[in-house]
């Protein structure tokens, strides 16, 4: 049977992997939006800013998990 520490380490590793996948997905969405961002409407600019904020929030969560 795994020790509690090992179980929590495994859970933290899975969470980190999940968060990294989300970050990569959001980063790709952000990159796609930036390609057209300069020539788009104010609505698209706002979506771009929200995506950037979400990426930053997820990066902060991963940093906390690593600590």
C-alpha positions as CSV (number, residue, x, y, z in Angstrom):
1,X,0.0,0.0,0.0
2,X,1.3,3.4,-0.9
3,X,2.2,5.8,1.8
4,X,0.1,9.0,2.1
5,X,3.0,11.1,1.0
6,X,3.3,9.0,-2.2
7,X,-0.4,9.3,-2.9
8,X,-0.3,13.1,-2.5
9,X,2.8,13.3,-4.6
10,X,1.1,11.3,-7.4
11,X,-2.0,13.5,-7.2
12,X,0.1,16.6,-7.3
13,X,1.9,15.3,-10.4
14,X,-1.4,14.5,-12.1
15,X,-2.7,18.0,-11.3
16,X,0.4,19.5,-12.7
17,X,0.2,17.5,-15.9
18,X,-3.5,18.5,-16.3
19,X,-2.7,22.1,-15.7
20,X,0.2,22.0,-18.1
21,X,-2.1,20.6,-20.7
22,X,-4.6,23.3,-20.1
23,X,-1.9,26.0,-20.3
24,X,-0.6,24.6,-23.6
25,X,-4.1,24.5,-25.0
26,X,-4.8,28.1,-23.9
27,X,-1.4,29.3,-25.1
28,X,-2.3,27.9,-28.6
29,X,-5.6,29.7,-28.5
30,X,-3.8,32.9,-27.4
31,X,-1.3,32.5,-30.2
32,X,-4.1,32.0,-32.8
33,X,-5.9,35.0,-31.5
34,X,-2.7,37.1,-31.6
35,X,-2.3,36.3,-35.3
36,X,-5.5,38.2,-36.1
37,X,-5.6,40.4,-33.0
38,X,-4.2,43.5,-34.6
39,X,-6.9,43.7,-37.3
40,X,-9.9,42.6,-35.2
41,X,-12.8,44.3,-33.4
42,X,-12.8,45.4,-29.7
43,X,-14.7,42.3,-28.9
44,X,-11.9,40.1,-30.1
45,X,-9.3,42.2,-28.3
46,X,-11.3,41.6,-25.0
47,X,-11.4,37.9,-25.7
48,X,-7.6,37.9,-26.3
49,X,-7.0,39.7,-23.0
50,X,-9.2,37.2,-21.1
51,X,-7.3,34.3,-22.6
52,X,-4.0,35.8,-21.6
53,X,-5.3,36.3,-18.1
54,X,-6.5,32.7,-17.9
55,X,-3.1,31.5,-19.0
56,X,-1.5,33.6,-16.3
57,X,-3.8,32.3,-13.7
58,X,-3.1,28.7,-14.6
59,X,0.6,29.3,-14.6
60,X,0.3,30.7,-11.0
61,X,-1.7,27.6,-9.9
62,X,1.0,25.3,-11.3
63,X,3.7,27.3,-9.5
64,X,1.8,26.9,-6.2
65,X,1.5,23.2,-6.8
66,X,5.2,22.9,-7.4
67,X,6.0,24.7,-4.1
